[in-house]
Amino acid sequence: MYNSIMQLDTFIETKNLTVAQFAHLAGLSVQAVYKYLNGERTPNKKATAKIYQATNGLVDANSIHGLEPLKRSATKRKPSASQGERATD
């Protein structure tokens, strides 16, 4: 169900968009998108959400901010004491 996460520049290139077209699609200024792409500026929460929406989640907050994607563990965690298990002393 999870799509491959990509960088913003890769998304724009893959979709054959110009920066201006992507900016319009996302509801951002062309100047701001260029600055994000060049690393001159980091998107705030609102801009990050717009980029996420415009890319249908293919560009997530971690990739926008240069962080590693979250790794999902295949193992289940044990429930905590508040989730039904009683703590023993």
Buried (B, 14 or more C-beta within 10 A) or exposed (E): EEEEBBBBBBBBEEEEBEBEEBBBBBEBEBEBBBBBBEEEBEBEEEBBEBBBEBBEEBBBEEBBEEEEEEEEEEEEEEEEEEEEEEEEE
